[in-house]
Amino acid sequence: MAETTGTPAAAPDLSVRLGPLRLANPVLVASGTFGYGEEYADFLDPGRLGAVIVKGISLLPRPGNPPPRLVETPAGMINAIGLENVGVDRFIDAKLPLLRQRRATVIVNIFGNTVEEYAGLASKLDGTDGVAALEINISCPNVKQGGMVFGTDPAMAAAVVGAVRARTALPLITKLTPNVTRIGEIARAAVDAGTDAISCINTVAAMAVDIFSRRPKLANVFGGLSGPAVKPIALRCTYEVLQAVKCPVIGVGGIGTATDALEFMLLGARAVQVGTANFVNPGVSVEILEGIERFLRFQGLDRIEDFIGTLDAECLFPFAEDACGILDLP
Amino acid sequence: MPKFQENALILDHREVADRTWLMRLMSPKIALEARAGQFVMVRVRDGIDPLLRRPLSFHRTFPEEGCIELLYRVVGKGTLLLSKTVPGMNLDLLGPLGNGFDLPAPDARGPIALIAGGIGIAPLFDLMERIALSNPAFDPQEMNLFYGTRTVAEFLALSYFGALGVRVRWSTDDGSFGHKGYVTRMFAQFAEESAFRPESLYACGPLEMQFHVARWALAHDVPAQLSLESLMACGLGACLGCALPAASPDDPAADGYVHVCKDGPIFPAGAVQWQKLQVHRPPPPIFLSD
């Protein structure tokens, strides 16, 4: 720290704006990795986070997929939970009050089997106190209907986002799947249909098998890969989406350290979600927040906004001009 | 009950049977709250591979001394790395997690049965010690331990149980020591021949073994507490990865799940739909270095 010059006396301003949504800081916890908040009560104060995105909620409770539901892979894990959840009514009655009590900013992740179900959830949550925004999940790879079906086709994505937009004034975030050829097209469709922000990415479709039992390691056969292994994919998707649309983007995928988080923000993500890392280290999201603050102080920056989107993409090859000529770059 | 993340100092670590390691750790907060049958999530090393923690149940706990002991078997990459750690190093622990065993009532006098399959001995040892300590009137000879492994080299030494004074019956799958055959077979045969009806039954071992224990307990109407296992990512009830198909007495067709980390790991025999279970088998040891 001796090297730093002019360390500001005041703490850096970590607040970020995502369209209509203002967050105290850019560190969120990803849906499905933080339960309904209470599971982590012994390890951190959810009120310190930018927001808590709760486990995906459907109109009716869902039991989820049969086990085995998860498998560990190099620097990652594959899950096929199947969106097990308590249903929207029980969420509002039993889970939301605890999060509100702890002063958490709550974003509710919603999913349905049909466009109407998404719209129904939006209506129900629109009038609910303590919901800061909705995250529309059109990207879960582990359920037969709904989920990713909506997220791989621009017209379907637009239909879901449009139906939700028609039912609520809450800020809307649309969570995209990386399992498409051109993620920018899906992002554009979601923005045109009225989403206020994009979460990028959900898990990467994946598989694991056992050579001794000669079976898939997941009962669902396929699952979603998450963890450090997917970070480079998530960075690429985030960059593509940022090129395609003007709306705020939340970076998700393999974030486990402040450095990881700052990489997404360097590209232009206005916030990040910490996912699988919560399983490994329950207090990691707050550690990441503190790491970001340390980084800003070290860099002499007063505001996180001054760092977001400052990637110098022109300077990928700091060679002499003729060197670029040899490489025959465009 | 509070849960803690503790950076625990390894005090002692040795191989006590074939690929079976005993580790003693300084972990005062966790030791003070621990119950027999609960577990800790162990981060076997820093870094991202292996990524997830490993669930290990308490083998012994010493609340006054602030120590815990873990007994584990090397079955994969994570436990192999764990076995390379040495005293003086620290391990990141989360715990205590899960529900734990219910001890017999204070006026209980037994007999009780404990069935251990392989490394399943780990939590049952803590349970036997707790019963002996909390209930001096309970004659240790009324604790009947049925202890089976694949082969003799995998047993914890007999002397280990001497101080407790419990009654131990041994079985090996290959007949290299004690009864030849599965421990559940030995137990059922013994119960049949000597009209043995325990007041309660405690078991820990592979899911196939637990399936047979559960069947016996349900058929003979003996209350059973089974320590079940599953792969899990968090141990806290957030990932929902450790689901087992739940049996619902009201609606047998109901499609629900229990979660090993928060509803268990200790379950009554009737809590799980055993016929729907898919068993996860660890790879043969020769492939461990992969």
Interface residues (C-beta under 8 A of the other chain):
Chain A: G32 T33 F34 G35 E39 Y40 D42 F43 K55 P63 G64 N65 P66 P67 P68 R69 L70 V71 E72 P74 A75 G76 M77 N79 I81 E84 D210 F212 S213 A219 G227 P228 G256 T276 N278 F279 V280 N281 P282 G283
Chain B: P2 K3 F4 Q5 R43 I48 D49 P50 L51 L52 R53 D92 L94 S230 L231 M232 A233 C234 L236 G237 A238 C239 L240 G241 C242 A243 L244 P245 D255 G256 Y257 K276 L277 Q278 H280 R281 P283 P284
